[in-house]
Amino acid sequence: MSVTSIVLVHAHALFREGLRHHLSTEPEFRIAGEASNGQQAIQIVDYTDPDLVLMEIDLPGVNGLEVSRVIKRTHPHVGILLFSSAMDGQQVVKAIRAGVAAYLPRNIEWRNLLAMLNDVRNGSYPINDLVISLPDVASQVLAAFRQMVVDEEVESIFSPLSLRELKVLELMAAGQTNKEIALGLDVSNQTVKNHVSSILRKLAVNDRTQAVVYAMRRGWIKVVLPGD
């Protein structure tokens, strides 16, 4: 497996130094950058495009949850691991909604942290196992998700996409290429590429297919068949 790049985010330099020391003994990991606050973290992730972000939830300024939301919108492939002082159900729900892959106690042992890093870099979401393993947290998560379903039923009719982006998405759903979409809308190929990139970023998805499925499930678009 190729080397996995990591950005470390923690307010205390000593804590980052400890993580850096441990990770330096693991040849499969490489430190791509470090940050001491949320705004720095966003900038460094934008610059380095790492595989993983290992981050404290309680950051000065923009907290770890908000940073996670921003990162997953702009870099949906990045795996995020959050350190927290409390296994609070509401915080876990917020972390899940922000796209966090692992929610870790601050006093986690190194061997357990290493296992989590390996799980996340392989595409797993250990945060789901956390919900199952802690009954108190699970009950809070279940209650929050029930409310979330109600909220989404109200909010699902509202789309974060512009009318032109929705039109592009409909044509994508019909299987048209960027060139075909450009011809049909009388715009340049680059304009269509820009719309597609904006759609993926706003919906925090990885590809065109995921974007189409996401929008269809919410009733934002219909499938446009040839000849319609």
C-alpha positions as CSV (number, residue, x, y, z in Angstrom):
1,M,0.0,0.0,0.0
2,S,1.2,3.5,-0.8
3,V,2.3,5.9,2.0
4,T,-0.7,7.7,3.6
5,S,-0.4,11.4,4.2
6,I,-1.7,13.0,7.4
7,V,-2.4,16.5,8.6
8,L,-2.1,16.9,12.4
9,V,-4.4,19.6,14.0
10,H,-4.1,20.4,17.7
11,A,-3.8,23.6,19.7
12,H,-0.8,22.3,21.7
13,A,2.5,21.9,20.0
14,L,3.6,19.3,22.6
15,F,0.7,17.1,21.7
16,R,1.4,17.4,18.0
17,E,5.1,16.6,18.7
18,G,4.1,13.4,20.5
19,L,1.9,12.3,17.5
20,R,4.7,13.2,15.1
21,H,7.2,11.2,17.1
22,H,5.0,8.1,17.1
23,L,4.0,8.4,13.4
24,S,7.7,8.8,12.4
25,T,8.2,5.1,13.5
26,E,5.4,3.9,11.1
27,P,6.7,3.9,7.4
28,E,3.2,3.7,6.0
29,F,2.4,7.2,7.2
30,R,3.8,10.6,6.3
31,I,3.1,14.0,8.0
32,A,1.9,16.3,5.3
33,G,1.4,19.3,7.6
34,E,0.4,20.6,11.0
35,A,-2.0,23.2,12.3
36,S,-2.8,24.8,15.7
37,N,-6.3,26.1,14.9
38,G,-9.3,25.5,12.6
39,Q,-8.5,28.1,10.0
40,Q,-5.0,26.9,9.6
41,A,-6.2,23.4,9.3
42,I,-8.6,24.3,6.4
43,Q,-5.8,26.1,4.6
44,I,-3.2,23.3,5.0
45,V,-5.7,20.6,3.9
46,D,-6.5,22.8,0.8
47,Y,-2.8,23.0,0.1
48,T,-1.6,19.5,0.8
49,D,-4.8,17.4,0.0
50,P,-3.9,14.7,2.5
51,D,-5.4,11.2,2.9
52,L,-6.2,11.7,6.7
53,V,-6.7,14.5,9.2
54,L,-6.1,13.7,12.9
55,M,-7.7,16.6,14.8
56,E,-8.8,17.9,18.2
57,I,-12.5,18.8,18.4
58,D,-11.9,21.8,20.8
59,L,-9.9,24.1,18.6
60,P,-9.5,27.9,19.0
61,G,-11.7,29.8,16.6
62,V,-13.3,27.3,14.2
63,N,-13.9,24.1,16.1
64,G,-13.1,20.6,14.8
65,L,-16.7,19.8,13.8
66,E,-16.9,22.9,11.7
67,V,-13.5,22.2,10.2
68,S,-14.7,18.7,9.4
69,R,-17.7,20.0,7.5
70,V,-15.6,22.3,5.4
71,I,-13.0,19.7,4.6
72,K,-15.6,17.1,3.6
73,R,-17.3,19.6,1.3
74,T,-14.1,20.5,-0.5
75,H,-12.1,17.2,-0.1
76,P,-14.7,14.5,0.3
77,H,-12.1,11.7,0.1
78,V,-10.2,12.8,3.2
79,G,-10.7,10.6,6.3
80,I,-11.1,12.6,9.5
81,L,-10.4,11.4,13.0
82,L,-11.5,13.6,15.9
83,F,-10.1,13.6,19.4
84,S,-12.7,14.5,22.1
85,S,-12.8,14.6,25.9
86,A,-16.3,13.2,26.2
87,M,-18.2,10.4,24.4
88,D,-21.3,12.6,24.2
89,G,-24.2,11.3,22.0
90,Q,-25.1,14.7,20.6
91,Q,-21.5,15.4,19.7
92,V,-21.2,12.0,18.0
93,V,-24.3,12.7,15.9
94,K,-22.8,16.1,14.9
95,A,-19.6,14.3,14.0
96,I,-21.4,11.7,11.9
97,R,-23.3,14.4,10.1
98,A,-20.0,16.2,9.4
99,G,-18.6,13.1,7.8
100,V,-16.1,12.2,10.5
101,A,-14.8,8.7,10.2
102,A,-13.6,8.1,13.8
103,Y,-14.4,9.8,17.1
104,L,-11.6,9.1,19.7
105,P,-11.1,9.7,23.4
106,R,-8.1,11.9,24.1
107,N,-6.5,9.3,26.3
108,I,-6.5,6.6,23.6
109,E,-3.5,4.3,23.6
110,W,-1.1,4.5,20.7
111,R,-1.8,0.9,19.5
112,N,-5.5,1.6,19.4
113,L,-5.0,4.9,17.6
114,L,-2.8,3.2,15.0
115,A,-5.5,0.6,14.4
116,M,-8.0,3.4,13.9
117,L,-5.7,5.2,11.5
118,N,-5.3,2.0,9.5
119,D,-9.1,1.4,9.5
120,V,-9.9,4.8,8.2
121,R,-7.2,4.8,5.5
122,N,-8.8,1.6,4.3
123,G,-12.2,3.3,4.0
124,S,-13.8,2.2,7.3
125,Y,-15.9,4.4,9.6
126,P,-15.1,3.2,13.2
127,I,-17.5,5.9,14.5
128,N,-20.3,3.5,13.6
129,D,-18.9,0.8,15.8
130,L,-18.6,3.4,18.7
131,V,-22.4,4.0,18.5
132,I,-23.1,0.3,18.8
133,S,-20.6,-0.3,21.6
134,L,-21.9,2.4,24.0
135,P,-25.6,2.0,24.9
136,D,-25.9,5.5,26.3
137,V,-24.4,7.0,23.3
138,A,-26.5,4.8,21.0
139,S,-29.8,5.9,22.5
140,Q,-28.8,9.6,22.1
141,V,-27.7,9.0,18.6
142,L,-31.0,7.2,17.7
143,A,-33.1,10.0,19.2
144,A,-31.1,12.6,17.3
145,F,-31.4,10.7,14.0
146,R,-35.1,10.4,14.4
147,Q,-35.3,14.1,14.7
148,M,-32.9,14.4,11.8
149,V,-35.3,12.4,9.6
150,V,-38.1,14.8,10.5
151,D,-35.9,17.8,9.7
152,E,-34.8,16.4,6.4
153,E,-38.4,15.7,5.4
154,V,-38.9,19.5,5.8
155,E,-35.6,20.6,4.3
156,S,-35.3,18.1,1.5
157,I,-37.3,20.3,-0.9
158,F,-34.7,23.0,-0.6
159,S,-31.7,22.5,-2.9
160,P,-28.2,24.2,-2.3
161,L,-27.8,24.2,-6.1
162,S,-28.5,27.0,-8.5
163,L,-31.1,26.5,-11.3
164,R,-28.3,26.1,-13.9
165,E,-26.5,23.5,-11.7
166,L,-29.8,21.6,-11.3
167,K,-30.2,21.6,-15.1
168,V,-26.7,20.3,-15.6
169,L,-27.4,17.6,-13.0
170,E,-30.6,16.6,-14.9
171,L,-28.6,16.2,-18.1
172,M,-25.9,14.2,-16.2
173,A,-28.7,11.9,-15.0
174,A,-29.7,11.4,-18.6
175,G,-26.2,10.1,-19.3
176,Q,-24.9,13.1,-21.3
177,T,-21.2,13.9,-21.4
178,N,-19.8,17.3,-20.6
179,K,-19.4,18.1,-24.3
180,E,-23.1,17.1,-25.0
181,I,-24.2,19.3,-22.0
182,A,-22.1,22.2,-23.3
183,L,-23.7,21.9,-26.7
184,G,-27.2,21.7,-25.4
185,L,-26.8,24.7,-23.0
186,D,-24.7,26.7,-25.5
187,V,-21.8,27.1,-23.1
188,S,-18.2,26.1,-23.1
189,N,-16.9,22.7,-21.9
190,Q,-15.0,24.5,-19.2
191,T,-18.2,26.2,-17.9
192,V,-19.8,22.7,-17.6
193,K,-16.7,21.4,-15.8
194,N,-17.0,24.3,-13.4
195,H,-20.7,23.5,-12.8
196,V,-19.9,19.8,-12.2
197,S,-17.1,20.7,-9.7
198,S,-19.4,23.1,-7.9
199,I,-22.2,20.4,-7.7
200,L,-19.8,17.8,-6.2
201,R,-18.4,20.3,-3.7
202,K,-21.8,21.5,-2.5
203,L,-23.2,18.0,-2.2
204,A,-20.0,16.6,-0.7
205,V,-20.0,13.6,-3.0
206,N,-17.1,12.0,-4.9
207,D,-18.5,11.6,-8.4
208,R,-21.3,12.3,-10.9
209,T,-23.2,9.2,-10.1
210,Q,-23.3,9.9,-6.4
211,A,-24.5,13.5,-7.1
212,V,-27.3,12.2,-9.4
213,V,-28.5,9.7,-6.8
214,Y,-28.3,12.2,-4.0
215,A,-30.5,14.7,-5.9
216,M,-33.0,12.2,-7.2
217,R,-33.6,10.8,-3.7
218,R,-34.5,14.4,-2.6
219,G,-36.7,15.1,-5.5
220,W,-34.6,17.9,-6.8
221,I,-34.3,16.5,-10.4
222,K,-36.1,14.1,-12.6
223,V,-34.5,11.7,-15.1
224,V,-34.6,13.4,-18.6
225,L,-34.8,10.7,-21.3
226,P,-33.7,11.2,-24.9
227,G,-36.6,12.7,-26.9
228,D,-38.4,14.1,-23.8
